[in-house]
Amino acid sequence: MESADLAAVWLTLKLATVVTLLLLIFGTPIAWWLARTHSRLKGVVGAIVALPLVLPPTVLGFYLLITMGPNGPVGRLTEALGLGLLPFTFPGLVIASVFYSLPFVVQPIQNAFEAIGERPLEVAATLRASPWDAFWSVAVPLARPGFLSGAILGFAHTVGEFGIVLMIGGNIPEKTRVVSVQIYDHVEALEYTQAHWLAGGMVIFSFLVLLGLYTFNPTRRKVL
Amino acid sequence: MKRLSLLVLSLLAIAGARADEVQVAVAANFTGPMQVISVLFEKDTGHKAVLSYGATGKFYAQIKNGAPFEVLLSADDETPARLVKEGAAVSGSAFTYAIGKLVLWSANPDLIDGSGAILKKGGFRHLAIANPKTAPYGAAALQTLGKLGVAETLKPLFVQGENISQTQQFVITGAAELGFVAFSQVIKNDRIGSGSGWIVPENLYDPIRQDVVILAKGKDKAAATALLSYLKTPKAAAVIKSFGYSLP
């Protein structure tokens, strides 16, 4: 493999890791709220979280480009804060990917929380565990398979991202040129040998990820 | 029974009419002119050109793998030559239908003066170009910057579009302050329509020759041959010129 290809692989892994961690941090409270709430807003929030499942990535990428650009609300905000503009930067890709992979992390965790039901938490409360304590020592361990599925799917989905990166990335080596874009470039440039290396690698990687998910986590198979 | 044979006959008639259709793969930068030409072509010859737009490299991969295209209007002259050599296109059918012009363009009306001095002056954060590895306009942009002696200093500011349309999108949205696009994308009444721009002098880059070729699937097909002849008519030439291309 060329060094440019290796750089793309490394960048992709870095992006997927950062995005997965952020999604576990921000996705868990959303999943918890969605699993426990009786609010009328549940449907609205659930639908927003699920939007990236049905929207073409080019739609998301297009709107992110406009909102994060110099004339968009987010762009104006980041400029005012002295952060510069997000398109064509690694942090920009991270934010876009967090949106894009959100349902893949939130939904498995939400399903896992829902499967626990009220009972174990009520029991914990009678044993004088605070809600915070009950969450960490009862809900999280019981929902472990959901967290595992969510993390793996979020990671794998971010690795496979293409449309959004194309729209807001600008194809900059070591900043925004991820593996999927690099494969696309190789194919366009008729460099089929390099394309096969990376594309074949992606197929094997994805298969192994899903194999691991199904083999070690059979009870939560329905999340897919 | 009579009804059935009538149905079969009318279906055959439809199938017969379809034979006058030609499936055309069109380079993204030529979308505008080809939309106009295809209407004139249908009116004047009765044949119908069915158009698909995209990147030339992608078309190449699709054609090599059995795509139903009969004519390719390429963004370069290398892809048609290559297809002929590999037996996927009709030899001797290729010719240059348009020569592309490169423009440095910004959505901001005050940014670029008529001499492109901003490239040396700087003061911008991103310069959008089409991917030089895959898009002829990107390669021409890189060549221009090289001749001006600013390629190395500006390289860190590059953002690359997958094709020339996406490059223009980066500039239109303001995400990149300026970028190299095709004149055909920003032309209005023979000049740059909006924003500001610099038409790059033709001695700064090799001519962007765009060739058309009949593909193996379009061999001996009347509508395909007719389309290629039609591209050479003064009527088609006028359309091509009005979109900012020059002719060989």
Interface residues (C-beta under 8 A of the other chain):
Chain A: L65 I66 M68 G69 P70 N71 G84 L85 P87 F88 L166 M167 I168 G170 N171 I172 Y184 D185 V187 E188 A189 L190
Chain B: A55 G57 K58 Y60 A61 R125 H126 A128 N131 K133 T134 F158 V159 Q160 G161 E162 Q166 Q169 F170 T173 G174 A175 A176
